[in-house]
Amino acid sequence: MTLALGASSALVLTGCGAGQVTQTGVKVASVTGSAVEIGDLGLRNAHVVFEGDETAYPLDSADTASLVFTVVNNSATTGDTLLGIESFEAQVAMPEGAELEIPAGGVLEVGLAPQELEEEDADRPSVELSNMSSDVRPGLTVPFTFTFAEAGDVTVNVPIDAGAASQRTYVPAEPLGH
């Protein structure tokens, strides 16, 4: 009798969390940029980075910047092509003569943040921004519309990266003695 009561109690207690929303089920990855799904495509880590060295921290609108993002094609059979990007806040220059294709099951990586530059990544296509409005400043978001041949248009609020100089390093405090 005691064994049956213990087993039924264990069964009831282990099932009490079933159907509940867990904290880990709603967590979002901690990456710099925006993410959105459009059809079979996933636009990931879209953000604007300013040109210049690692000490650059543009408080005012800069002359040029780059749009950095990754597009993942989740379709196993259909490829897509990025036809263009537009924004009312900046003039967008796509790579000349380069078709930005996303093959079926493939990935398109565009641009690099200065601290990410590796030799093997130097041939990535880049999307340059110029004639930016005063709203293109670190800490703000700016809407960009991405146009794909198959998936269509999607407008994304893209964050403006503050630059490498704004990164902070956590230094733990010395323990207090008692």
C-alpha positions in Angstrom: 0.0 0.0 0.0 2.8 2.4 0.9 4.7 1.6 -2.3 1.6 2.2 -4.4 0.9 5.5 -2.6 4.5 6.6 -3.1 4.5 5.7 -6.8 1.3 7.5 -7.5 2.5 10.6 -5.6 5.7 10.6 -7.7 3.7 10.3 -10.9 1.4 13.2 -9.9 4.3 15.5 -8.8 6.3 14.9 -12.0 3.4 15.8 -14.2 2.5 19.1 -12.4 4.7 21.1 -14.8 3.3 19.6 -18.0 1.8 22.1 -20.3 3.4 25.1 -18.6 5.5 27.7 -20.4 9.1 27.3 -19.4 11.6 30.1 -19.1 14.0 28.4 -21.4 11.2 27.9 -24.0 10.9 31.7 -24.5 14.6 32.7 -24.4 16.0 34.6 -27.3 19.6 34.3 -28.5 21.8 37.2 -27.3 23.2 38.4 -30.6 23.8 42.0 -31.7 21.1 42.4 -34.4 17.6 41.7 -35.4 16.1 38.4 -36.5 13.0 37.7 -38.6 11.5 34.9 -40.6 10.0 35.4 -44.1 8.8 32.2 -45.8 11.6 29.7 -45.8 14.3 32.4 -45.1 15.6 33.4 -41.7 17.3 36.9 -41.6 19.7 36.8 -38.6 21.9 39.3 -36.7 21.1 42.3 -38.9 22.9 45.4 -37.6 24.6 48.5 -38.8 28.3 48.9 -38.0 30.3 52.1 -38.5 33.5 52.1 -40.5 36.8 53.0 -38.8 39.1 51.6 -36.3 38.2 50.0 -33.0 38.3 53.3 -31.1 35.5 54.8 -33.3 32.4 55.8 -31.3 30.2 57.9 -33.6 27.9 60.1 -31.5 26.9 61.9 -34.6 25.9 60.5 -37.9 28.9 59.1 -39.7 29.7 59.4 -43.5 29.6 55.7 -44.1 28.6 52.5 -42.4 28.0 48.8 -43.3 24.9 46.6 -43.0 25.9 43.3 -41.6 23.5 40.3 -41.7 23.1 36.6 -42.4 20.3 34.9 -44.4 19.6 31.2 -43.8 17.5 29.3 -46.4 15.6 26.5 -44.6 14.2 25.1 -47.9 15.8 21.9 -49.1 14.6 22.5 -52.6 14.2 26.2 -53.5 16.9 28.8 -53.6 16.2 32.6 -53.4 18.0 35.8 -54.3 18.3 39.1 -52.4 17.2 41.7 -55.0 17.6 44.8 -52.9 17.6 46.7 -49.6 16.0 50.1 -49.0 15.7 52.5 -46.1 14.4 56.1 -45.8 17.2 56.8 -43.3 20.2 56.0 -45.6 21.3 55.4 -49.2 21.9 51.6 -49.6 24.6 50.4 -52.1 24.4 46.7 -53.0 27.5 45.0 -54.3 27.9 45.8 -58.0 27.7 42.8 -60.3 27.2 40.4 -57.4 24.0 38.4 -57.3 23.3 37.7 -53.6 21.9 34.2 -53.9 20.8 32.0 -51.1 21.0 28.4 -52.3 18.5 25.8 -51.1 19.7 24.8 -47.6 22.4 27.4 -47.8 23.6 30.6 -46.0 24.4 34.1 -47.3 26.7 36.1 -45.0 27.0 39.8 -45.8 29.5 42.2 -44.3 31.7 42.1 -41.2 31.9 44.0 -38.0 35.5 45.3 -37.7 36.3 43.0 -34.7 35.1 39.9 -36.7 37.5 40.3 -39.6 39.3 37.1 -40.5 41.3 36.4 -43.6 38.9 33.7 -44.8 35.9 36.1 -44.4 37.5 38.9 -46.5 35.6 37.9 -49.6 32.1 38.3 -48.1 29.9 40.7 -50.1 29.2 44.0 -48.4 26.3 46.4 -48.3 27.4 50.0 -47.8 25.3 52.8 -46.3 25.9 56.5 -47.1 24.0 59.9 -46.8 22.6 58.7 -43.5 20.0 60.7 -41.6 20.7 62.0 -38.0 18.5 59.0 -36.8 21.3 56.6 -37.7 23.1 56.8 -34.4 24.3 54.1 -31.9 21.6 52.7 -29.7 18.7 53.4 -32.1 17.0 51.2 -34.6 16.3 52.0 -38.3 13.8 50.3 -40.6 15.3 48.5 -43.6 13.2 46.7 -46.3 14.8 43.5 -47.7 13.4 42.3 -51.1 13.8 38.7 -52.0 12.8 37.1 -55.4 10.8 34.3 -53.9 10.0 35.2 -50.3 9.0 38.9 -51.1 9.5 42.0 -48.9 10.2 42.2 -45.2 10.8 45.3 -43.2 13.1 45.0 -40.2 14.0 47.4 -37.4 17.8 47.1 -37.5 19.9 48.2 -34.5 22.8 50.6 -34.8 25.9 49.1 -33.3 27.8 51.4 -30.9 31.2 50.1 -32.1 34.1 48.3 -30.5 35.1 51.2 -28.2 31.8 50.9 -26.4 32.3 47.3 -25.3 32.6 47.0 -21.5 34.6 44.5 -19.6 33.2 43.1 -16.4 35.7 43.1 -13.5 34.5 41.4 -10.4 34.8 43.4 -7.2 37.2 42.3 -4.5 35.4 40.3 -1.8 34.6 42.2 1.3 36.2 40.9 4.4 34.3 40.5 7.6 
